[in-house]
Amino acid sequence: MQVHLPDCIASCKMGSLWSFQFWTGELPYWENEWSQHAAVVVGMTESTILLNDPVFKPAPIGISLGDFDLAWLAQDETFAVITPA
């Protein structure tokens, strides 16, 4: 299934959370430390993804769409949707 990030953010606004799996080495705030990891997308602008990453405080962390795409693509664009009961 192909997912478009704007759809993700629209879904987040309706109460769903999207968790993405990625390689940390593609994200600047990980400073080239390579590991499989997951974080929750909590927002998006035209050029930035906002993540809640359980390893780092404070939250959210803003990263460029390009950096996020590279990290996410390295994990075959794996994601999970968490919805309220």
Buried (B, 14 or more C-beta within 10 A) or exposed (E): EEBEBEEBBEBBEEEEBBBBBBBBBBBEBBEEEEEEBBBBBBBBEEEBBBBBBEEEEEEBBEBEBEBBBBBBEBBEBEBEEEEEE
